Every structure is written in C-alpha cells, then in structure tokens.
Amino acid sequence: MAVDLRKFFEATDPSRTLVVNNAQDKKYYIDFSSVRGGDIIGKLKQKITFFKPHDPTCTLFTGHIGCGKSTELLRLKLELEADGFHVVYFESSEDLEMTENRRAQAPKFYLWG
C-alpha cells in the first residue's frame, strides 16, 4: 500500500485539532488516558456534572504543544452537550489578539458548562 505523504502529514500535524465526532478525524484519535494518569476528561466531566452542576468550575489544563489539549476539551464539550449542558468554547489563539502583550499572559482555553 502506498503512503500518501500529504494525508499522513495532515493527520499528524500537531497544530491541527481533531474533532472526534467528525468521522474523518475519529479514525486518527488515540485514547492516551492510560499514559496521562487516567481518564482526565472523565474526571473533569464528573467535577462539572456531579459535584458542581450549578456552579462555575475552574481547572488548569496544560500540556506541550500538540499533545491533544484542544482535542480532549472538544471531546469534553461534546459529552457535556450530550448531557444537556450549554457549553461555550473558544481557543484564545483564534479569538484574542495574541500579539498584544498584557504582562506576558499565556494563552488560555476556556470551557464553560
């Protein structure tokens, strides 16, 4: 079988977020929870849906570039919406001016459920 180098690069590009409910992206998703210290998304979901269903929550979610933070947060978003939560999700790198230096703040991801 010949390898399509362009498709391979697109599938493994760390700057591209996988959307796990997209059939094309889903085939490239790998669950790395066993090497990430457990089901982190499941724990976040439980914190929101069980322990604080009516209160805002705040969680620091960090990792190296391309390790899957956005992909996992989008997966959490889908699960919360399936449970009836209204989720507002945006990536600060797309929605905020990243060249503006306000005391050298790091980019943040926001997820409200």
N, C-alpha and C positions, 0 to 999 in steps of 0.2 A: 504494500500500500504506500503510495506516495504521500509525503507530508506537505501540506500547504503551509509554507512558512509564514505567510501573511496572517492566515487564520490562527495559527499557533501563537504568534506574537500578540494578536488582538485578545486572545483568550487568556494570556498570561501577563498582560500589561498591568502592572501594579497601580497605575493611575486610573484605571477603569473600575468602577464599582459594579459588581454583579447584582442583578435584581433577581432574586431566587424564584419569584413567581413567573418570570419570563422563561419559557421552555428552552430557548437557546442558551441562556445563562445558566439555567439549572443543571445542565449536564456538566458544567465546569466547576460547580460548587462542591467543595470537600469540607466535611464537618471535622474540624480540628479541635473540638472540645476536649478530647482526651489528652492533648498535649498543651492545652491552655488552662489547665487547672479545673476542669469540669465544665458544666453547662452554664456559662456566664450569662447568656441571653435568657435562659430559663430562670436563673436567679433574679435577674433584673425584672423580668416579667412578673415573677411572684411578688417582688417588692412593690411593684406598681398595682397589680390586680388584687392581691390578697391583703398585704399589710397596710397599704395606703391608697385604696381605690378612690378616695375623695379628696386626697391631699396631694399637693405637688411633691415630687421627689427630685433629688439632685444626686447624680452619680458621675464620678470622673471616669471616663472610658478612654484609655490611652493605648498606644502601640506604635510600632515602627510604620513608616510609610509603606503602604501596600500589603499590610498584614491582615486586612479584612475588617477593619472597624466599621466602615460605611456599609459594607455588605451585611454584617451582623446586625447593625442598627436598623437597616431596611427590613431584615428578616423579623426583628422585634416589632417594628411598625406594623407589618402585615399581621402578625399574631395578635397584637393589641386591637387592631381594627376588626379582626375576626371575632374578638370578644366584646365588641361594641364600644370600644374607646375611640374617641376622636383624637387623632394624632397629627400634630403639626411638625413636619420635619424639614429641615433645610441644612445645607452644608455652607458653613460660613465662607469658605473659599469661593463659592459661587454667588453668594448673596451679600457679602460685605466687601468693602474696599480693603484688600489685603496689603496695599502699598502704604496705607495710612498708618503711621507709627504712633500709637497711643500707649506710651510707656511699654513698648515692645510686647504687647499682649500676644499670646499664642492663639492660633485659630482654634475655635471650639465647635463642637457638634451639639445641636440642641434637639431634644426629643421631648415633646410633652404628650402625656397620655391622659 
